[in-house]
Amino acid sequence: MPDSGGARGRQTWIVLASALAVIVISAGIQQTFGLYMLPISAEQGWGREILSLALAGQALIIGLTTPFVAAVADKWGSPRVLATGGLLYVVGLVLMSQAVSPLAMFVNAGFVIGIAAAATGMPLVLSIVSRNVSAEKRSVWLGTVTACGTLGQFLIVPFSQQMISAFGWPVALIAVACIVSLIVPLALVIRRMTSAGVETPSAQKLGEALVEARSNSGYILLIVGFFVCGFHVRFIAVHLPAYLGDLAFTPKLAATALVVIAVCNGIGSWGFGWLGGRYRKKHLLSGLYTMRALVIFAFVITPPSIASVMIFAAAIGFLWLGTVPLTSGLVAQIFGTRYMATLFGIVFLSHQVGAFLGVWLGGRMFDATGSYEAVWWIAIALGFVSAAVHMAIDDRPVMRLQAAR
């Protein structure tokens, strides 16, 4: 836990507050892109697969880029990477607002914003926080970071929907770019105030850490399991508004459902982070994925209504990103925090591959069949698979850490 007093204590609290503000902005904006599916597809006459592919590409670029930007951050400092990513995010959003061809949308919404989102994303912020709190409080702080991500969703989703309705999607994207620009000064504050943290520095080199992780079966299973999380959350975030539109529900209900997801995720993420400090994280993850599968199953077989949509949003929101403090906490528990950004970044790559498939497959299956039904059933099956995978994880710290105690 941060020091409660003194200059170092105050600096640590400023670092933590600034890091939380960064994730509010970065993660919050990531959840708004689904709102643009119908207006952009309708105005441009592209069909849903074009924007689905661009956003799926964004998810994949985030995953592919994250391990590299995380390695740069572990070597040169996360604040520099955050500031650069914030600037690139602004450029990408402005260019996306001016895209008039599928290629321009792929490049800007997919490639440019994908790199920017990786450089301002959860792995970097989680590593900053992990190094500035004690091991005993780490899990609950990781849950707090994740909860703040959906605080951003709670604030930015309705703002974006109002901007789209009042001024159109290009103006809405530019307005969001103005919000993203705040990441740059926040990163500079973190750089100015950051300290070495509370964990004893490790002499281990990055290459040694990668070899150690590669030979650890628990780490491999974490990579496999986190794929399912990405598939679930990105498919739902991007395609739920369109799915509800197909059922003749209003865009307002879709935006409200995303806000409900955000509110309940804030509770769930913090709650699972708190539980992760008291119970074995792998057991919590297995239970979480089982509950996700059951919630999606109930939603699919229940006749659609406003009540069923709100109940689904609340239930899936509670389970939305509780995986993040538990998964990142397991990485820190098994390997320590020295190269947490890089090691969790590699796990996060699997998450984004799942996200790519969830977003793209949703658009592809809809254009081919006129329905999302098959993808919902795939999501259910994957939930049960991930639950089984997490039960098999060896969550003991590596011998290097055990010997240091």
C-alpha positions as CSV (number, residue, x, y, z in Angstrom):
1,M,0.0,0.0,0.0
2,P,1.3,3.6,-0.7
3,D,2.9,5.4,2.2
4,S,0.3,7.3,4.1
5,G,2.5,10.4,4.7
6,G,5.6,12.2,3.7
7,A,6.7,13.6,0.3
8,R,7.1,10.1,-1.2
9,G,3.6,9.1,0.0
10,R,2.1,12.1,-1.6
11,Q,4.0,11.5,-4.8
12,T,2.8,7.9,-4.9
13,W,-0.8,8.9,-4.5
14,I,-0.5,11.4,-7.3
15,V,1.0,8.7,-9.5
16,L,-1.8,6.4,-8.7
17,A,-4.5,9.0,-9.3
18,S,-3.0,10.0,-12.6
19,A,-2.7,6.4,-13.7
20,L,-6.3,5.8,-12.9
21,A,-7.3,8.9,-14.9
22,V,-5.4,7.6,-17.9
23,I,-7.3,4.3,-17.8
24,V,-10.6,6.1,-17.4
25,I,-10.0,7.8,-20.7
26,S,-8.3,5.1,-22.6
27,A,-10.4,2.1,-21.6
28,G,-13.6,4.2,-21.6
29,I,-13.2,5.2,-25.2
30,Q,-12.4,1.7,-26.3
31,Q,-16.0,0.7,-25.3
32,T,-17.6,3.4,-27.5
33,F,-16.8,2.2,-30.9
34,G,-19.8,-0.1,-31.1
35,L,-22.0,3.0,-31.1
36,Y,-20.6,3.9,-34.5
37,M,-21.5,0.6,-36.2
38,L,-25.0,1.6,-37.4
39,P,-24.4,5.3,-38.3
40,I,-21.1,4.7,-40.2
41,S,-22.3,1.5,-42.0
42,A,-25.6,3.2,-43.0
43,E,-24.1,6.5,-44.2
44,Q,-21.2,4.9,-46.1
45,G,-23.3,2.0,-47.4
46,W,-20.6,-0.5,-46.5
47,G,-22.5,-3.2,-44.7
48,R,-21.4,-4.2,-41.2
49,E,-18.4,-6.3,-42.2
50,I,-16.3,-3.3,-43.2
51,L,-16.4,-1.5,-39.9
52,S,-16.4,-4.9,-38.0
53,L,-13.2,-5.8,-39.8
54,A,-11.6,-2.4,-39.1
55,L,-12.5,-2.6,-35.4
56,A,-11.4,-6.3,-35.3
57,G,-8.1,-5.2,-36.9
58,Q,-7.8,-2.5,-34.2
59,A,-8.2,-5.2,-31.5
60,L,-5.6,-7.4,-33.2
61,I,-3.1,-4.5,-33.6
62,I,-3.5,-3.7,-30.0
63,G,-2.7,-7.2,-29.1
64,L,0.3,-7.5,-31.5
65,T,1.7,-4.1,-30.4
66,T,1.2,-4.4,-26.7
67,P,4.2,-6.7,-25.9
68,F,6.5,-4.4,-27.8
69,V,5.3,-1.2,-26.3
70,A,5.3,-2.9,-22.9
71,A,8.9,-4.0,-23.4
72,V,9.9,-0.4,-24.3
73,A,8.0,0.8,-21.2
74,D,9.8,-1.7,-19.0
75,K,13.1,-0.4,-20.3
76,W,12.6,3.3,-20.8
77,G,9.6,4.1,-18.6
78,S,5.8,3.8,-19.0
79,P,5.2,7.6,-18.9
80,R,7.0,8.3,-22.1
81,V,5.1,5.5,-23.9
82,L,1.8,6.8,-22.5
83,A,2.4,10.4,-23.7
84,T,3.4,9.2,-27.2
85,G,0.4,6.9,-27.3
86,G,-1.9,9.8,-26.3
87,L,-0.7,12.0,-29.2
88,L,-1.1,9.1,-31.7
89,Y,-4.6,8.4,-30.4
90,V,-5.7,12.0,-31.1
91,V,-4.3,11.7,-34.7
92,G,-6.0,8.4,-35.3
93,L,-9.4,9.6,-34.1
94,V,-9.3,12.8,-36.2
95,L,-8.3,10.8,-39.3
96,M,-11.0,8.2,-38.6
97,S,-13.6,11.0,-38.6
98,Q,-12.5,12.0,-42.1
99,A,-12.4,8.5,-43.5
100,V,-14.5,8.1,-46.7
101,S,-13.2,4.7,-48.0
102,P,-12.9,1.3,-46.4
103,L,-9.1,1.5,-46.8
104,A,-8.9,4.8,-44.9
105,M,-11.1,3.3,-42.2
106,F,-8.9,0.2,-41.9
107,V,-5.7,2.3,-41.6
108,N,-7.0,4.8,-39.2
109,A,-9.5,3.0,-37.0
110,G,-7.6,-0.2,-37.2
111,F,-3.8,0.4,-37.4
112,V,-3.2,3.9,-36.0
113,I,-5.8,3.8,-33.2
114,G,-4.7,0.2,-32.5
115,I,-1.1,1.2,-31.8
116,A,-2.2,4.2,-29.8
117,A,-4.6,2.1,-27.7
118,A,-1.8,-0.4,-27.0
119,A,0.5,2.4,-25.8
120,T,-2.1,3.8,-23.4
121,G,-3.7,0.6,-22.4
122,M,-4.3,-1.6,-19.4
123,P,-1.0,-3.5,-19.2
124,L,1.1,-0.3,-18.9
125,V,-1.2,1.2,-16.3
126,L,-1.4,-2.0,-14.3
127,S,2.4,-2.2,-14.2
128,I,2.7,1.4,-13.0
129,V,0.2,0.7,-10.2
130,S,1.7,-2.7,-9.3
131,R,5.1,-1.2,-8.7
132,N,3.7,1.4,-6.4
133,V,1.7,-0.7,-4.0
134,S,2.5,-3.6,-1.6
135,A,1.9,-7.2,-2.6
136,E,-0.8,-7.5,0.0
137,K,-2.9,-4.7,-1.5
138,R,-1.9,-5.4,-5.2
139,S,-5.0,-7.4,-6.2
140,V,-7.5,-4.8,-4.9
141,W,-5.6,-2.0,-6.6
142,L,-5.6,-3.9,-9.9
143,G,-9.3,-4.3,-9.4
144,T,-9.6,-0.5,-8.8
145,V,-7.7,0.2,-12.1
146,T,-10.1,-2.1,-14.0
147,A,-13.1,-0.5,-12.4
148,C,-11.9,2.9,-13.4
149,G,-11.7,1.7,-17.0
150,T,-15.5,1.2,-16.9
151,L,-16.0,4.5,-15.1
152,G,-14.7,5.9,-18.3
153,Q,-17.3,3.8,-20.2
154,F,-20.0,5.2,-17.9
155,L,-18.9,8.7,-18.6
156,I,-17.8,8.6,-22.3
157,V,-20.4,6.2,-23.8
158,P,-23.5,8.5,-23.1
159,F,-21.4,11.5,-24.1
160,S,-20.5,9.9,-27.4
161,Q,-24.1,8.8,-28.1
162,Q,-25.3,12.3,-27.5
163,M,-22.7,13.8,-29.8
164,I,-23.5,11.2,-32.5
165,S,-27.3,12.0,-32.2
166,A,-26.8,15.8,-32.2
167,F,-23.9,16.4,-34.6
168,G,-23.1,13.1,-36.4
169,W,-20.4,10.6,-36.0
170,P,-17.4,12.7,-37.5
171,V,-17.9,15.5,-34.9
172,A,-18.4,12.9,-32.1
173,L,-15.0,11.4,-33.0
174,I,-13.3,14.8,-32.9
175,A,-14.9,15.5,-29.5
176,V,-13.6,12.2,-28.2
177,A,-10.1,13.1,-29.5
178,C,-10.1,16.2,-27.3
179,I,-10.7,14.0,-24.3
180,V,-7.9,11.7,-25.3
181,S,-5.5,14.6,-25.5
182,L,-5.6,14.8,-21.6
183,I,-3.5,11.6,-21.5
184,V,-0.4,13.6,-22.5
185,P,-0.3,15.9,-19.4
186,L,-1.3,13.0,-17.1
187,A,1.7,11.0,-18.4
188,L,4.0,13.9,-17.8
189,V,2.7,14.1,-14.2
190,I,3.4,10.4,-13.7
191,R,6.9,10.8,-15.1
192,R,7.6,13.7,-12.8
193,M,6.2,12.1,-9.6
194,T,7.0,8.4,-10.1
195,S,9.3,6.6,-7.7
196,A,11.0,3.2,-7.7
197,G,7.9,1.7,-6.0
198,V,7.8,-0.6,-3.1
199,E,9.1,-3.9,-4.6
200,T,12.8,-4.7,-4.4
201,P,14.4,-4.3,-7.9
202,S,15.2,-7.5,-9.8
203,A,18.5,-8.2,-11.5
204,Q,16.8,-10.4,-14.0
205,K,17.0,-9.4,-17.6
206,L,14.1,-9.3,-20.0
207,G,15.3,-12.2,-22.1
208,E,15.6,-14.3,-19.0
209,A,12.1,-13.4,-17.9
210,L,10.7,-14.4,-21.3
211,V,12.5,-17.8,-21.1
212,E,11.2,-18.3,-17.6
213,A,7.6,-17.6,-18.6
214,R,7.7,-19.7,-21.7
215,S,8.6,-22.8,-19.7
216,N,5.9,-22.2,-17.1
217,S,2.7,-24.2,-17.8
218,G,0.6,-21.9,-15.7
219,Y,1.6,-18.9,-17.9
220,I,0.7,-20.8,-21.1
221,L,-2.7,-21.7,-19.7
222,L,-3.3,-18.0,-18.7
223,I,-2.6,-17.1,-22.4
224,V,-5.1,-19.7,-23.6
225,G,-7.8,-18.7,-21.1
226,F,-7.6,-14.9,-21.7
227,F,-8.4,-15.5,-25.4
228,V,-12.0,-16.2,-24.3
229,C,-12.3,-13.0,-22.4
230,G,-11.4,-10.9,-25.4
231,F,-13.8,-12.8,-27.6
232,H,-16.7,-12.2,-25.2
233,V,-16.2,-8.6,-24.3
234,R,-15.4,-7.2,-27.8
235,F,-18.1,-9.2,-29.5
236,I,-20.7,-7.8,-27.0
237,A,-19.3,-4.3,-26.9
238,V,-19.2,-3.9,-30.7
239,H,-22.3,-5.9,-31.8
240,L,-24.7,-5.6,-28.9
241,P,-26.0,-2.2,-30.1
242,A,-26.6,-3.5,-33.6
243,Y,-28.1,-6.7,-32.3
244,L,-30.6,-4.7,-30.2
245,G,-31.3,-2.5,-33.2
246,D,-32.2,-5.7,-35.2
247,L,-34.7,-6.5,-32.5
248,A,-36.3,-3.1,-33.0
249,F,-35.0,-1.6,-29.8
250,T,-33.9,2.0,-29.8
251,P,-30.3,3.3,-29.9
252,K,-30.9,4.9,-26.5
253,L,-31.6,1.4,-25.0
254,A,-28.3,0.1,-26.6
255,A,-26.4,3.0,-25.0
256,T,-28.1,2.5,-21.7
257,A,-27.2,-1.2,-21.8
258,L,-23.5,-0.3,-22.3
259,V,-23.7,2.1,-19.4
260,V,-25.3,-0.6,-17.2
261,I,-22.4,-2.9,-18.2
262,A,-20.0,-0.2,-17.2
263,V,-21.6,0.5,-13.8
264,C,-21.8,-3.2,-12.9
265,N,-18.3,-3.9,-14.2
266,G,-17.0,-1.2,-11.9
267,I,-18.5,-3.1,-9.0
268,G,-17.5,-6.5,-10.3
269,S,-13.9,-5.6,-11.2
270,W,-13.2,-4.1,-7.8
271,G,-15.0,-7.0,-6.1
272,F,-13.0,-9.6,-7.9
273,G,-9.9,-7.7,-7.2
274,W,-10.8,-7.7,-3.5
275,L,-11.6,-11.4,-3.6
276,G,-8.3,-12.1,-5.4
277,G,-6.5,-10.9,-2.3
278,R,-8.3,-13.5,-0.2
279,Y,-8.9,-16.5,-2.4
280,R,-7.0,-18.4,-5.1
281,K,-7.3,-16.4,-8.3
282,K,-7.4,-19.4,-10.6
283,H,-10.5,-20.7,-8.8
284,L,-12.2,-17.3,-9.1
285,L,-11.4,-17.1,-12.8
286,S,-12.9,-20.5,-13.4
287,G,-16.1,-19.6,-11.6
288,L,-16.2,-16.3,-13.5
289,Y,-16.0,-17.9,-16.9
290,T,-18.6,-20.5,-15.9
291,M,-21.0,-17.7,-14.8
292,R,-20.4,-15.8,-18.1
293,A,-21.4,-18.8,-20.1
294,L,-24.6,-19.3,-18.1
295,V,-25.5,-15.6,-18.4
296,I,-25.1,-15.6,-22.2
297,F,-27.1,-18.9,-22.4
298,A,-30.0,-17.4,-20.4
299,F,-29.9,-14.2,-22.6
300,V,-30.0,-16.2,-25.8
301,I,-33.0,-18.5,-24.8
302,T,-35.0,-15.7,-23.1
303,P,-37.6,-13.8,-25.3
304,P,-36.2,-10.3,-25.9
305,S,-37.6,-7.5,-23.8
306,I,-36.3,-4.3,-22.2
307,A,-36.2,-6.2,-18.9
308,S,-34.1,-9.1,-20.3
309,V,-31.7,-6.7,-21.9
310,M,-31.2,-4.8,-18.7
311,I,-30.8,-8.0,-16.6
312,F,-28.3,-9.3,-19.2
313,A,-26.3,-6.0,-19.2
314,A,-26.2,-6.0,-15.4
315,A,-25.1,-9.6,-15.1
316,I,-22.5,-9.7,-17.9
317,G,-21.3,-6.3,-16.6
318,F,-20.6,-7.7,-13.2
319,L,-18.5,-10.4,-14.9
320,W,-17.1,-8.1,-17.6
321,L,-13.5,-7.4,-16.7
322,G,-13.1,-9.0,-13.3
323,T,-10.7,-11.3,-15.3
324,V,-8.2,-8.4,-15.5
325,P,-7.2,-8.0,-11.9
326,L,-7.2,-11.8,-11.4
327,T,-5.2,-12.5,-14.6
328,S,-2.7,-9.7,-14.1
329,G,-2.5,-10.5,-10.4
330,L,-1.5,-14.1,-11.3
331,V,1.2,-12.8,-13.6
332,A,2.6,-10.7,-10.8
333,Q,2.2,-13.5,-8.2
334,I,4.0,-16.1,-10.3
335,F,6.8,-13.9,-11.8
336,G,7.0,-10.6,-9.8
337,T,6.4,-7.1,-11.1
338,R,9.7,-6.2,-12.8
339,Y,8.6,-7.2,-16.3
340,M,4.9,-7.4,-15.6
341,A,4.0,-5.0,-18.4
342,T,5.8,-7.2,-21.0
343,L,4.6,-10.6,-19.5
344,F,1.0,-9.4,-19.1
345,G,1.3,-7.7,-22.5
346,I,1.9,-11.1,-24.1
347,V,-1.1,-12.6,-22.2
348,F,-3.1,-9.5,-23.4
349,L,-2.1,-10.4,-27.0
350,S,-4.2,-13.6,-26.7
351,H,-7.1,-11.5,-25.4
352,Q,-6.9,-9.3,-28.4
353,V,-6.7,-12.2,-30.8
354,G,-9.9,-13.4,-29.2
355,A,-11.3,-9.9,-29.6
356,F,-10.4,-9.8,-33.3
357,L,-12.2,-13.1,-33.9
358,G,-15.3,-12.0,-31.8
359,V,-15.7,-8.7,-33.6
360,W,-14.9,-10.0,-37.1
361,L,-16.9,-13.2,-36.8
362,G,-19.9,-11.3,-35.5
363,G,-19.9,-9.1,-38.6
364,R,-19.1,-12.0,-41.0
365,M,-21.8,-14.3,-39.6
366,F,-24.4,-11.6,-39.7
367,D,-23.7,-10.6,-43.3
368,A,-23.8,-14.3,-44.2
369,T,-26.8,-15.4,-42.3
370,G,-28.6,-12.3,-41.1
371,S,-28.2,-13.4,-37.5
372,Y,-25.8,-13.3,-34.6
373,E,-27.2,-16.5,-33.1
374,A,-24.3,-18.8,-34.0
375,V,-21.7,-16.4,-32.5
376,W,-23.7,-16.3,-29.2
377,W,-23.5,-20.1,-29.0
378,I,-19.8,-20.1,-29.7
379,A,-19.3,-17.6,-26.9
380,I,-21.2,-20.0,-24.5
381,A,-19.0,-22.9,-25.4
382,L,-15.8,-20.9,-25.1
383,G,-16.8,-19.8,-21.6
384,F,-17.0,-23.4,-20.3
385,V,-13.7,-24.2,-22.1
386,S,-11.9,-21.3,-20.3
387,A,-13.3,-22.4,-17.0
388,A,-11.7,-25.8,-17.3
389,V,-8.4,-24.3,-18.5
390,H,-8.0,-22.0,-15.5
391,M,-8.6,-24.8,-13.0
392,A,-5.5,-26.5,-14.4
393,I,-3.2,-23.6,-13.8
394,D,-0.1,-24.0,-11.5
395,D,-0.2,-20.7,-9.6
396,R,2.8,-21.1,-7.4
397,P,5.6,-18.4,-7.6
398,V,8.6,-19.4,-9.7
399,M,11.5,-20.9,-7.9
400,R,13.5,-17.6,-8.3
401,L,10.9,-15.8,-6.1
402,Q,10.6,-18.7,-3.7
403,A,14.4,-18.7,-3.2
404,A,14.4,-15.0,-2.6
405,R,12.1,-15.2,0.4
